[in-house]
């Protein structure tokens, strides 16, 4: 046994969808760079996710949605830049 393991499906899907935890991200990114089989699985998961997104019909946003999102982003940025007391 060589000690080499492939990533499980949940990890591959989380990585491909951008929801993998920050702690695991560099480890998984390194693995998929060097493991052809897992790299292929990530590309397949990305393609499936992209196809699913393209199949969803667009929805009309209500008035003020963009402005609300911008305010929330700016507020979050200000909160993350605050110094602890």
Secondary structure, DSSP 4 states (H G I P E B T S, - for coil): -----PPPHHHHHHHHHT-S-HHHHHHHHHHHHH-HHHHHHHHHHHHHHHHHHHHSPP-PPPTTHHHHHHHHHHHHHHHHHPPP-
